[in-house]
Amino acid sequence: MSEHTPEFPLVTAPLEGWNLIEANAGTGKTYSLTGLYLRLLLEREFDPEEILVVTFTRAATSELKTRLLARLRQAGAMLRAAVPPDPLIDAIVGRLSDREAATRRLERAIRVFDLAQVHTIHGFCQQLLNEFSFAVGFDPERELIEDENTIIDPLIRRRWRCLGETFSAGFAAYLAGQRALQPGAMSTTVRRLLDKPYATLVGPQTGPLKGLEEDFKLSHDALWRRWREHASRLRERLATHRGLNQRAYKPLQVEAQWQATETLLTDPWRHLKLIPVAARLGQGALIDGTKQGFEAPSDPLFESIEDYLAVLERLKLGYQAAARGLPLAVHRGIVEALDRRKRRQSVITYRDLITEMDGALKGPSGAAIRTAVGGRYRVALVDEFQDTDPIQFDVLRALFAPPAATVFLVGDPKQSLYGFRGADVHTYLNARDATQRAYSLTRDWRAGPPLLAALNCLFGARQRPFVLPQIGFSPSTAASPAGVRLEIDGSEAAPLVAWALPAGRSKPALRAAAAEAAAAEIERLLNPAQRARIIGPDDEGRALRAADIAVLVRKHDQAA
């Protein structure tokens, strides 16, 4: 969306070709969809069974179907003068030449609304696969399961064990110290890869580790011999050396450096963070840390420390590169096994419905499926389009080929950035390029002017607030001059407040501090002494309740 995208003219927009409606939050996406649906029934004289409406969750499907039927009933009642006029319906009906015919069409649409085609994308694909099951080799008796983790996890564990048998002792020790590469975390990563069957997976470029490991053993053994023979003597010498810079070589610091080096000799892979500390005892570092006019400490032990840490660093980088490729190795090892096991157990997942539909459309029966869909549906309305991925878009584009088909895509590209439900923002942008007309919805029906002004200021201050240049910021305007506001002790509260956490603290400490601050603020707001009230545009308000407060977090465990 850009500042130059025109506002969507719901009543007059052409009902043809491929269209994209990019909607800010709270701007009435469902309102626009129900208005389009009404226009298609009355102006294009389509029947409910000829209008395909697609969204991405079952809950959204149920709500959308309810809202569509409510809109038709409202329009029918208004045409019979049974209810007061509605501005949108009035404007749509005002463009018609025959109100009586429109009334009859609405009455029929309401009677046969059970035939309305409102589906999730997965439900729509399943319906087509069942219909063409014999032609495309789809088994309609397979059980649809929501959670395939009970199938995936044993395969991942078995593949991980097989890979583990090939690891060297050093690489296995390195992996044991990496939380992201433990079996639980590995399963999460592999499942993410499985959720993107369209992706081309490219692993890191890695060289052979054997040579690095041999260099590491030689360097380790050489240092260990010198350490046992000379460590005590040189330790005392450094602690009393007057020429060392005291910013880096105070007695306590030297002691820490010594202990870090010994730890890295005995158990390096669990203590890699100590490398910078131990590096202070390398010969080059000691020379750099000696004040002018003094002779730097010098000994083959310090040279061995420097050499050992350099080799350790190189091997660490080699292990890191190899470790980054492990999820791909696990993924490659279970993809075919997963498909075989699901077929053996006669189960199928939502993801499989999309991929099998895509395969069917690209196979010998694809033309027959496209012909059947083209003769059945006159238009497609796709809600929450920001949640699409490349395979879903390929299916949609194959069934409703631009520019001949009539399609309306409705979504918010800013939400696509988060990757909810497997969304792929680049697919969204490619789809935008395929449309003939693009519109925006920026009139906000939820928030009041103060909050919108604050948000517009926050996001409008940056040239690329969403990083990608193709996704710009289009300011929202308030539909109501009043809106809902919060008052505390008789004064209007600031619509947007930013808290700054103290610098120099660890992430766990900052998360704990944020949680404590949020809890304290909620306690303050709900304290009767604050007299916090929610004030609506047309009422005197009421006391703030706990149910009025939402706390958003990135992960489920943070909510606990």
VOGU-3710 file (C-alpha; in Angstrom, 3 decimals, decimal comma):
1> msehtpefpl> 0,000/0,000/0,000  1,239/3,481/-0,791  -0,024/6,954/-0,159  -1,088/7,114/-3,824  -3,348/4,030/-3,787  -6,949/5,267/-4,179  -9,541/4,586/-1,499  -11,793/1,671/-2,388  -15,069/2,976/-3,903  -17,321/0,213/-2,627
11> vtaplegwnl> -20,430/1,338/-4,484  -18,859/2,166/-7,860  -15,778/-0,064/-8,225  -15,833/-2,129/-11,446  -16,954/-5,699/-10,795  -14,487/-7,308/-13,171  -10,844/-8,331/-13,477  -8,356/-8,908/-10,679  -8,603/-6,394/-7,845  -6,645/-5,912/-4,626
21> ieanagtgkt> -8,033/-4,103/-1,581  -5,331/-3,322/0,985  -6,903/-2,607/4,342  -5,486/-1,012/7,459  -6,646/-2,452/10,788  -10,203/-1,591/11,754  -11,176/-0,198/8,343  -14,081/-2,524/7,603  -12,791/-5,392/5,460  -15,824/-7,549/6,216
31> ysltglylrl> -18,143/-4,578/5,653  -16,607/-4,128/2,199  -16,837/-7,833/1,385  -20,510/-8,013/2,303  -21,133/-4,884/0,225  -19,351/-6,446/-2,757  -21,363/-9,635/-2,303  -24,607/-7,646/-2,363  -23,548/-5,781/-5,510  -22,623/-9,029/-7,275
41> llerefdpee> -26,053/-10,460/-6,483  -27,973/-7,380/-7,591  -25,880/-5,778/-10,329  -24,239/-8,811/-11,947  -27,237/-11,020/-11,058  -25,051/-13,847/-9,755  -26,543/-16,534/-7,535  -24,999/-17,343/-4,117  -23,655/-20,650/-5,433  -21,801/-18,774/-8,217
51> ilvvtftraa> -19,844/-16,534/-5,831  -16,862/-18,212/-4,207  -15,808/-16,640/-0,901  -12,518/-17,872/0,543  -10,819/-17,118/3,833  -8,133/-18,836/5,895  -9,688/-20,094/9,152  -12,853/-21,957/10,018  -13,819/-19,348/12,610  -13,490/-16,575/10,019
61> tselktrlla> -15,532/-18,634/7,559  -18,388/-19,059/10,007  -18,407/-15,375/10,942  -18,228/-14,247/7,322  -21,130/-16,468/6,307  -23,196/-15,056/9,152  -22,359/-11,483/8,176  -23,165/-12,095/4,492  -26,596/-13,503/5,295  -27,274/-10,636/7,722
71> rlrqagamlr> -26,405/-8,127/4,983  -28,802/-9,804/2,528  -31,608/-9,853/5,093  -30,991/-6,211/5,945  -31,127/-5,254/2,263  -34,275/-7,288/1,702  -36,004/-5,708/4,678  -34,978/-2,235/3,534  -36,364/-2,822/0,047  -39,650/-3,813/1,657
81> aavppdplid> -39,472/-0,625/3,754  -39,503/-2,793/6,887  -36,404/-1,149/8,390  -34,878/2,331/8,219  -32,645/3,053/5,199  -28,993/2,044/5,321  -26,624/4,428/3,468  -24,638/1,654/1,770  -27,651/-0,405/0,709  -29,439/2,768/-0,374
91> aivgrlsdre> -26,492/3,720/-2,583  -26,262/0,224/-4,116  -29,987/-0,067/-4,759  -30,077/3,468/-6,127  -27,973/2,304/-9,075  -30,537/-0,353/-10,044  -33,264/0,203/-12,602  -35,693/-2,407/-11,246  -36,176/-2,495/-7,451  -38,842/-5,211/-7,678
101> aatrrlerai> -36,480/-7,522/-9,538  -33,796/-6,758/-6,952  -36,237/-7,663/-4,175  -37,020/-10,992/-5,839  -33,324/-11,766/-6,306  -32,638/-11,039/-2,656  -35,538/-13,196/-1,505  -34,264/-16,102/-3,596  -30,662/-15,586/-2,403  -31,817/-15,733/1,223
111> rvfdlaqvht> -33,877/-18,870/0,584  -30,984/-20,740/-1,051  -28,205/-19,279/1,067  -27,354/-22,776/2,292  -25,836/-23,188/-1,166  -23,534/-20,209/-0,650  -19,920/-21,128/-1,323  -17,995/-19,801/1,684  -14,938/-21,912/2,458  -11,502/-21,937/3,943
121> ihgfcqqlln> -8,859/-22,357/1,259  -8,245/-25,864/2,616  -11,933/-26,754/2,621  -12,291/-25,535/-0,953  -9,329/-27,648/-2,096  -10,676/-30,680/-0,246  -14,049/-30,265/-1,951  -12,434/-30,219/-5,401  -10,116/-33,134/-4,619  -13,060/-35,219/-3,441
131> efsfavgfdp> -14,996/-34,347/-6,580  -12,126/-35,313/-8,889  -10,686/-38,006/-6,634  -10,691/-40,778/-9,220  -9,067/-38,633/-11,916  -6,305/-37,262/-9,684  -5,712/-40,318/-7,482  -6,965/-38,732/-4,257  -8,309/-40,965/-1,501  -11,355/-39,173/-0,009
141> ereliedent> -11,477/-41,658/2,876  -8,224/-40,407/4,411  -8,739/-38,833/7,833  -8,009/-35,103/8,010  -5,816/-34,387/11,044  -4,902/-30,996/12,446  -1,767/-32,042/14,314  0,770/-34,256/12,560  3,420/-33,851/15,262  2,724/-37,350/16,585
151> iidplirrrw> 3,860/-38,621/13,184  6,672/-36,127/12,573  8,445/-36,229/15,942  9,343/-39,958/15,943  10,718/-39,593/12,412  12,816/-36,602/13,456  14,202/-38,457/16,492  15,078/-41,498/14,424  16,778/-39,399/11,743  18,645/-37,452/14,425
161> rclgetfsag> 19,940/-40,678/15,961  21,143/-41,886/12,557  22,957/-38,611/11,937  24,407/-38,659/15,443  26,183/-41,919/14,724  28,253/-40,093/12,104  29,315/-37,211/14,373  32,854/-36,955/15,709  33,272/-36,736/19,482  34,184/-33,058/19,194
171> faaylagqra> 31,171/-32,166/17,038  28,851/-34,099/19,360  30,286/-32,189/22,342  29,785/-28,902/20,514  26,150/-29,746/19,702  25,472/-30,725/23,316  26,163/-27,125/24,318  23,833/-25,570/21,714  20,237/-25,219/22,913  18,939/-24,513/19,401
181> lqpgamsttv> 20,211/-27,902/18,255  18,654/-30,032/20,983  15,979/-32,507/19,763  13,041/-30,340/20,899  14,298/-27,199/19,211  15,355/-29,218/16,171  11,790/-30,533/15,806  10,450/-26,977/15,774  12,906/-25,945/13,060  12,196/-28,995/10,897
191> rrlldkpyat> 8,436/-28,487/11,198  8,897/-24,922/9,936  10,734/-26,304/6,910  7,961/-28,841/6,303  5,425/-26,011/6,375  7,170/-24,416/3,382  7,193/-27,166/0,728  7,525/-24,491/-1,942  10,861/-23,240/-0,611  14,186/-24,089/-2,220
201> lvgpqtgplk> 16,323/-25,129/0,736  19,995/-24,289/0,411  22,383/-25,404/3,123  25,562/-23,622/4,215  28,796/-24,184/2,351  30,922/-26,359/4,629  34,398/-27,775/4,241  35,708/-31,031/5,699  36,038/-30,934/9,471  38,626/-33,689/9,781
211> gleedfklsh> 41,592/-31,438/9,003  40,399/-28,788/11,464  39,889/-31,405/14,147  43,384/-32,788/13,619  44,866/-29,276/13,894  42,833/-28,734/17,058  44,131/-31,956/18,665  47,758/-31,092/17,899  47,371/-27,558/19,257  45,474/-28,767/22,329
221> dalwrrwreh> 48,055/-31,428/23,184  50,959/-28,987/22,747  49,346/-26,416/25,040  48,363/-29,046/27,595  51,966/-30,263/27,924  53,296/-26,743/28,450  50,415/-25,865/30,758  51,213/-28,696/33,171  54,900/-27,790/33,212  54,860/-23,980/33,341
231> asrlrerlat> 51,404/-22,704/34,312  52,056/-22,170/38,025  55,297/-20,269/37,458  53,927/-18,000/34,726  50,689/-17,383/36,590  52,554/-15,768/39,471  54,821/-13,875/37,074  51,860/-12,222/35,325  50,126/-11,357/38,585  53,171/-9,356/39,727
241> hrglnqrayk> 54,276/-7,880/36,383  54,396/-4,096/36,778  54,437/-3,305/33,075  51,002/-4,705/32,169  48,169/-2,255/31,541  45,966/-2,347/34,611  42,809/-1,732/32,629  43,051/-5,307/31,328  45,503/-7,016/33,666  44,545/-6,293/37,238
251> plqveaqwqa> 45,287/-9,272/39,514  41,649/-10,357/39,601  41,422/-10,056/35,822  44,572/-12,116/35,329  43,139/-14,779/37,627  39,919/-14,840/35,561  41,940/-15,099/32,333  43,927/-17,975/33,735  40,824/-19,840/34,860  39,148/-19,234/31,491
261> tetlltdpwr> 42,125/-20,733/29,654  42,152/-23,793/31,904  38,418/-24,258/31,399  38,812/-24,034/27,628  41,506/-26,688/27,799  39,417/-29,159/29,796  35,880/-28,467/28,491  35,968/-26,061/25,542  32,610/-26,661/23,856  30,416/-25,676/26,785
271> hlklipvaar> 32,412/-22,508/27,486  33,054/-20,904/24,104  32,054/-17,499/25,499  35,300/-17,541/27,493  37,484/-17,327/24,372  37,778/-13,481/24,482  38,762/-13,663/28,168  41,420/-16,311/27,649  42,714/-14,496/24,544  44,250/-11,893/26,873
281> lgqgalidgt> 46,931/-14,468/27,701  48,003/-14,878/24,081  51,480/-13,608/23,244  50,233/-10,891/20,887  47,680/-9,616/23,408  50,314/-9,442/26,154  52,617/-7,416/23,902  49,781/-5,018/23,101  48,864/-4,811/26,787  52,355/-3,875/27,995
291> kqgfeapsdp> 53,068/-0,233/28,800  55,796/1,630/26,994  59,241/1,270/28,582  58,513/-2,247/29,866  59,355/-5,589/28,343  56,308/-7,686/27,557  55,970/-11,104/29,212  57,189/-13,703/26,752  57,048/-17,490/26,862  56,255/-20,411/24,534
301> lfesiedyla> 53,213/-21,085/26,733  51,671/-17,745/25,730  52,338/-18,538/22,066  50,681/-21,940/22,534  47,642/-20,274/24,121  47,343/-17,908/21,157  47,698/-20,743/18,658  45,227/-22,967/20,513  42,548/-20,287/20,725  42,964/-19,451/17,016
311> vlerlklgyq> 42,531/-23,106/16,049  39,588/-23,441/18,473  37,928/-20,427/16,846  38,373/-21,897/13,359  36,975/-25,247/14,431  34,072/-23,504/16,161  33,205/-21,730/12,896  33,412/-25,055/11,067  31,124/-26,686/13,602  28,699/-23,758/13,393
321> aaarglplav> 28,452/-24,093/9,617  27,944/-27,849/9,867  25,321/-27,386/12,584  23,358/-24,909/10,469  22,931/-27,624/7,865  21,593/-30,234/10,291  17,907/-29,188/10,160  18,088/-29,484/6,369  19,693/-32,898/6,670  16,940/-34,042/9,045
331> hrgivealdr> 14,294/-32,529/6,755  15,655/-34,276/3,663  15,757/-37,548/5,552  12,105/-37,549/6,638  10,117/-35,924/3,788  9,508/-39,130/1,852  9,167/-41,213/5,011  6,548/-38,785/6,351  4,484/-39,053/3,182  4,676/-42,866/3,237
341> rkrrqsvity> 3,682/-43,035/6,894  0,677/-40,729/6,417  -0,523/-42,799/3,497  -0,026/-46,001/5,474  -2,068/-44,542/8,346  -4,615/-43,103/5,866  -4,370/-39,553/7,183  -3,911/-36,186/5,495  -3,123/-32,691/6,774  -4,326/-29,244/5,803
351> rdlitemdga> -0,980/-28,566/4,156  -1,357/-31,739/2,091  -4,718/-30,565/0,742  -3,068/-27,513/-0,790  -0,067/-29,349/-2,232  -2,221/-32,150/-3,672  -4,581/-29,609/-5,234  -1,605/-27,834/-6,763  -0,278/-31,118/-8,106  -3,677/-32,040/-9,529
361> lkgpsgaair> -3,948/-28,714/-11,379  -0,501/-29,213/-12,877  -1,277/-32,809/-13,854  -3,259/-34,388/-16,708  -6,627/-33,581/-15,070  -5,786/-29,903/-14,483  -7,641/-28,659/-17,562  -10,835/-30,523/-16,601  -10,714/-29,119/-13,063  -10,183/-25,572/-14,333
371> tavggryrva> -13,062/-25,920/-16,799  -15,397/-27,204/-14,096  -14,493/-24,401/-11,687  -14,759/-21,769/-14,414  -18,250/-22,918/-15,287  -19,356/-23,053/-11,678  -18,027/-19,826/-10,163  -18,403/-16,399/-11,726  -16,290/-14,547/-9,175  -13,952/-15,190/-6,220
381> lvdefqdtdp> -13,706/-13,020/-3,099  -10,604/-13,853/-1,048  -10,458/-12,509/2,506  -7,290/-12,345/4,667  -5,218/-12,675/1,525  -2,089/-11,589/3,394  -2,000/-15,125/4,837  -1,353/-16,747/1,462  1,756/-18,618/0,353  3,145/-19,454/-3,115
391> iqfdvlralf> 1,287/-22,759/-3,488  -2,052/-21,311/-2,412  -1,596/-18,431/-4,836  -0,668/-20,841/-7,650  -3,920/-22,733/-7,000  -5,980/-19,550/-7,008  -4,291/-18,208/-10,136  -4,743/-21,521/-11,975  -8,470/-21,671/-11,191  -9,195/-17,974/-11,765
401> appaatvflv> -6,650/-16,947/-14,357  -6,074/-13,200/-14,683  -7,187/-11,016/-16,311  -10,316/-12,770/-17,606  -11,645/-13,954/-14,242  -13,220/-11,654/-11,669  -11,355/-11,766/-8,359  -11,213/-9,475/-5,324  -8,307/-10,006/-2,920  -8,613/-8,338/0,488
411> gdpkqslygf> -5,742/-8,165/2,951  -3,230/-6,198/4,952  0,367/-6,569/3,716  1,744/-5,378/7,057  0,362/-8,533/8,680  2,002/-10,663/6,008  5,386/-9,580/7,339  4,820/-11,644/10,489  4,335/-14,902/8,589  1,144/-15,870/10,435
421> rgadvhtyln> -0,335/-19,185/9,223  2,614/-19,646/6,861  2,109/-16,339/5,059  4,773/-15,332/2,574  5,064/-11,583/2,052  6,834/-11,929/-1,303  3,936/-13,987/-2,640  1,612/-11,192/-1,573  3,736/-8,639/-3,422  3,820/-10,818/-6,545
431> ardatqrays> 0,041/-11,097/-6,384  -0,230/-7,328/-6,122  1,725/-7,013/-9,366  -0,732/-9,409/-11,057  -3,811/-7,334/-10,242  -5,333/-4,798/-12,613  -6,606/-2,446/-9,915  -5,385/-1,756/-6,383  -7,337/0,086/-3,698  -6,866/0,937/-0,042
441> ltrdwragpp> -9,086/1,107/3,046  -7,837/3,700/5,519  -10,953/4,927/7,355  -10,699/3,427/10,831  -13,952/2,516/12,595  -12,355/1,317/15,842  -9,814/3,834/17,095  -10,357/7,490/17,926  -8,454/10,463/16,469  -5,852/10,777/19,301
451> llaalnclfg> -4,649/7,167/19,027  -4,605/7,247/15,231  -2,653/10,511/15,274  -0,083/8,928/17,593  0,248/5,792/15,463  0,456/7,802/12,253  3,245/9,856/13,811  5,086/6,738/14,991  5,064/4,909/11,664  5,099/7,952/9,424
461> arqrpfvlpq> 8,396/9,173/10,891  10,391/6,522/9,015  10,886/6,325/5,282  10,581/2,514/5,316  8,705/1,637/8,505  8,169/-1,966/7,352  11,658/-2,416/5,852  10,470/-3,539/2,422  10,126/-0,561/0,051  7,047/-2,153/-1,575
471> igfspstaas> 5,098/-1,885/1,686  4,572/1,728/2,532  2,627/3,361/5,314  -0,803/4,774/4,562  -2,137/6,847/7,500  -5,556/5,961/8,867  -8,254/8,513/9,533  -10,919/8,201/12,206  -14,460/7,491/11,058  -15,762/9,188/14,221
481> pagvrleidg> -14,481/12,495/15,620  -14,948/11,203/19,170  -14,148/7,522/19,533  -13,530/5,655/22,769  -11,003/7,073/25,232  -9,571/6,332/28,655  -9,815/8,847/31,477  -7,807/8,598/34,698  -8,857/10,738/37,644  -10,832/13,026/35,335
491> seaaplvawa> -8,064/13,589/32,763  -7,753/11,946/29,366  -4,914/9,403/29,305  -2,231/9,567/26,639  -3,289/7,332/23,719  0,205/5,877/23,249  2,949/5,530/25,851  6,440/4,076/25,276  8,428/2,648/28,172  12,230/2,533/28,085
501> lpagrskpal> 13,851/-0,431/29,817  17,213/0,016/31,555  20,267/-0,574/29,381  23,025/-3,070/30,067  20,844/-5,904/31,345  20,398/-9,412/29,957  17,377/-10,381/27,871  15,846/-12,567/30,621  16,243/-9,703/33,087  14,640/-7,248/30,653
511> raaaaeaaaa> 11,721/-9,614/29,998  11,171/-9,983/33,728  11,327/-6,205/34,187  8,804/-5,671/31,371  6,426/-8,230/32,886  6,695/-6,650/36,327  6,107/-3,163/34,902  3,048/-4,338/32,955  1,581/-6,051/36,026  2,181/-2,953/38,148
521> eierllnpaq> 0,527/-0,721/35,546  -2,533/-2,962/35,339  -2,780/-2,968/39,122  -2,548/0,844/39,123  -5,227/1,283/36,462  -7,662/-1,058/38,217  -7,162/0,621/41,597  -10,458/2,421/42,383  -8,469/5,422/43,635  -7,344/6,113/40,047
531> rariigpdde> -10,955/6,501/38,890  -10,081/5,021/35,493  -13,064/5,157/33,140  -13,834/4,119/29,571  -15,663/6,959/27,816  -17,618/6,222/24,621  -18,500/8,792/21,954  -22,080/9,090/23,164  -22,063/8,156/26,848  -20,665/9,165/30,219
541> gralraadia> -18,629/5,987/30,423  -18,082/3,312/33,022  -15,320/2,095/35,278  -12,379/0,347/33,646  -12,551/-3,439/34,034  -9,870/-6,103/33,781  -11,593/-7,437/30,652  -10,859/-4,103/28,925  -7,097/-4,696/29,117  -5,155/-6,831/26,617
551> vlvrkhdqaa> -1,528/-7,894/27,016  0,266/-8,897/23,813  3,400/-11,049/23,869  5,535/-12,690/21,201  5,451/-16,227/22,619  2,999/-18,271/24,669  5,483/-18,879/27,490  5,896/-15,108/27,943  2,192/-14,824/28,747  2,620/-17,186/31,681
//
